[in-house]
Amino acid sequence: MKPIQFILVPLLLFLIVLFWRKLKEHPFLKWLVSGVLASITVFTLFLESSTKLANTLGIGRGVDLVTYVALLSLTIVCIFLYLRTVRLERMITEVVRANAISEARDAGV
C-alpha cells in the first residue's frame, strides 16, 4: 500500500459512518453520499480499477472519472441543500406571520 492510502481509507470510512449517523431522516442523500464515498474508498485501495472503469466508459483517466462523479454528487447535494433552505425559509415565514397575527390580536384586545 502507498502512504496516502493509509491516510485516505480511514478518513473515507470515518466519513461514511458520520453520514450514516447524521442523515437518518434523508435516506436518498445518505445512500448517495455513502455510495460515492465507498466508491472512492475502493478506487483508493485499487488504484488501477478506476482507470480500467474509466476506459470502459470512454473516459481517459481514472482520476477524471472520480472527478466527474464527485462533481455530479456535489451538484445534487447543492440542489438538495438549496431546496431545504427554501423550505426552511417558508416555514420561518409562516411562524413569524402567525406570531405577528397573534401579537396583533393580543394587543388589540
C-alpha positions, 0 to 999 in steps of 0.5 A: 500500500502507498502512504496516502492510502493509509491516510485516505481509507480511514478518513473515507470510512470515518466519513461514511459512518458520520453520514450514516449517523447524521442523515437518518431522516434523508435516506436518498442523500445518505445512500448517495453520499455513502455510495460515492464515498465507498466508491472512492474508498475502493478506487483508493485501495485499487488504484488501477480499477478506476482507470480500467472503469474509466476506459470502459466508459470512454473516459481517459483517466481514472482520476477524471472519472472520480472527478466527474462523479464527485462533481455530479454528487456535489451538484445534487447535494447543492440542489438538495441543500438549496431546496431545504433552505427554501423550505426552511425559509417558508416555514420561518415565514409562516411562524413569524406571520402567525406570531405577528397575527397573534401579537396583533390580536393580543394587543388589540384586545 
